[in-house]
Amino acid sequence: MPLIAAGGRPTVTEAADAAQVSRRTAYRYFPCQEKLLAEAALEALRPAIDAALAVAPHGDSPDEVEGRVRALVHAVHRLTIENEQHLRTMIAVTVRETPSGVPRRGTRRLDWIESALAPLRGQVGRAAYRRLVSAMALCVGIESLLVLRDIRGLAPAEALRVSEWMAVALLRATLASVPGDRPPPRGSGPRGSRRRMPGRNRGPTRA
């Protein structure tokens, strides 16, 4: 938004006039200046997430998709910590709003998750894909951080490890439910478990 990029703090009315949209429409999405400014600040984070995903693996193998998910979790967590005050403001403003039939928050998080999971689209089934996107939305972002820090009392680094573990676990569970012989991601089996090779000598059999 040019007015904010120039260092201004426009009201919702001023922003609507500058964007040449009706004030009524603007107030449907931004009922107060506080939410407008927080949303604009957070929208500026898109290039950083896009850049993180641009250098992440792009193949459709389980390991490559997992690499994209890990890159997303790390990037979103870092930016959430850096912009925690804006995000807490967004939460405070949103919970005071009366539902109006339009999304009360931006869709940035879903856009990023779908970008990270893009190689899986069409491979795991529509219902499974939608479920994975919805579940992963709980693993990243300010809500996840609020639970892990405010309720669990975790430090930022530990909160990141938990968020990453949750996201990867959801991905692996989804891949494991797909029929076929796709190999599981490396390290997805229990630690210390070994598969016995067919025909291997197992020692004498006692009667």
N, C-alpha and C positions, 0 to 999 in steps of 0.2 A: 504494500500500500504506500504510494508516494508520500502522503502526508506524514506517515509514521517514519518512513525511511529518511525523511528530511529532518527528523528530530522532533516532530510535532506530537501533540496529544489530542487528536481530533475527537469531537463528540460523535455520537452515532449519527446525528443529523448532518454534521459536516462531512463525515465519511460517505454517507449516502449521496449527498450532493456531488461530491468529488467523483464518485463511481458512476454517477448518473443512473442510480436505481431509486425506486420510490422509498421514501422514509418508512412507510409502513412495512415494506419488505425487509428493510435493514433492521428494524426493531424486532421483527419476528426471529431473526437469527442472533441479534445482539441486543438484548433488552437493556443493557447498561454499558456505559463507556468502559467500565472495568473489564468486562468480558471481551469487548472489541479489542482493547489493547493487548490483553493476554493472548487472544487468538492470533492476532497479527504477529506477535513476537514468536509464537510457537510455529506458525506457518513458515517462518524464515529458517526453520531447522531442516526443511525438506532437502536442500542441496547436500547437507552433510550425510544424511541417511542414504540418499541416492548414490553418493560417492562411495560409501562403504560397501554397498551392494554391487557397485560397478566393478570392484576389484575382487569380489568374492567368487568362488567357483561358479561356473555357469552350466555344467553338465547335469544330466538327470540321474546319475548314479546315487545310491543312498548316501555315500560318503560326501559327495559334492553338494547335495541338497542340505545335508547336515552342516556342512561348512557355511552355507549361506545363512542358515538359521542362527548358527553361533555368531556370525558376523553381525546379523541384525540385532540380536540380543545385546551384544557388547556396545554397538553404536547407540541404540536407544537408551540403554542404561546410562551411558556416559552423558548423553545430552539431557536425560531426565535429572541427573544429579546437578548438572550445570544450570538448569532452568527450573529448579525445584520450586522456587517461589512463584513463578508464573503459573506453574502447573497446580500448585496448591490453591492459588487464587481462582483458577478455572474450576476446580472441584467445588470450592466454596460458593461460587456464583451459580454453578449448574444445579446444585442441590436445592437452591432457593427458588428455582424457576418452576412455573406451572407447565406441565406437558402441553405442547401446542400442536402436536402432529408432525413436527419437523425434527430432524436430529438435533439434540441439544449440544452435541460436541462435533468437532470436525472428524473426518474419516481418515486422517493421516495414518493412524496406527494400522488400520485395516489395509490401506493401500500398501504400506511397507511390508506387512506380513504376506499379502498376496504376491508381491514382487519377489520376496524371498522364496516362496513356495511355487513360483511360476513353473519350474520344470516338472512339478508333479501334476499340474492341471491336466485332466483327462486320463490320468494313469491310475488314480485311486478311487474313481467314482465320484459323482457330484456330491452326494450326501456326505461321504467321508471327507471330501475336501472342505466342504462348508463347515463341518464339525471341527476339523482341525484348525481352520482359520479362527473360528469362534473361541476354541479352547486356548489357542496360542495368544489371543488378545488379552487373556488373564495373566500371562506370564511376563509381559513387558509393559512399560509405561508407569505412570504415576501411581495408579491404584495398587499395582503389585509392590511398588517401592514403599507405599504407605503401610501396607500390611507387614512387610518384612522389617521395616525400620521402626515404625511406631508401635506395633504390637509385638513383634518378635524381638525387637531390640538389636537387630543385626547391623553390623558396620556395612558401609557401601560395598566393599569388596566381597564380603560373604553373601550379601543380598544378590550380587551379580551371579555368584556361583550357583545359588539356589534357583534363580530365574533361568539360567542357562540349562541346569539339570532338568527343570520342568519342561522347558520347550523341547529339548532333545528327547525326553521320555515320551512326550506326546507324538512327536514325529515318528519315532521308532515303533510305537504301538500302532500307529496308522499304517506304516509300511508292512508291519507283520501281519496285518489283517487282510492284505491284498493277496488274492489267489495268484499262484504262479511260483516261479523259482528265482525271484529277485534275491540276490545275496543281501544279508543284513549288513548294516554299517559295521565297520571294524570296531571291536570292543563292545558290541551290543550284548554279548552273552555274559552269564555270571562269571565273576572272577574265579579263576582256579578250576573252572569246569573243563573237562576234556571229553571229546567225543571218541568213543572206542571204534577203531577201524574194523570193518567187516573182515572176518577170517583171521583176525589177529589171535595168536596163541594166548589163551586165557589161563593156561596151567591145567594140570590134571583134574579131572572130575572125580569127586569122591562118591562112592556108592552109598 
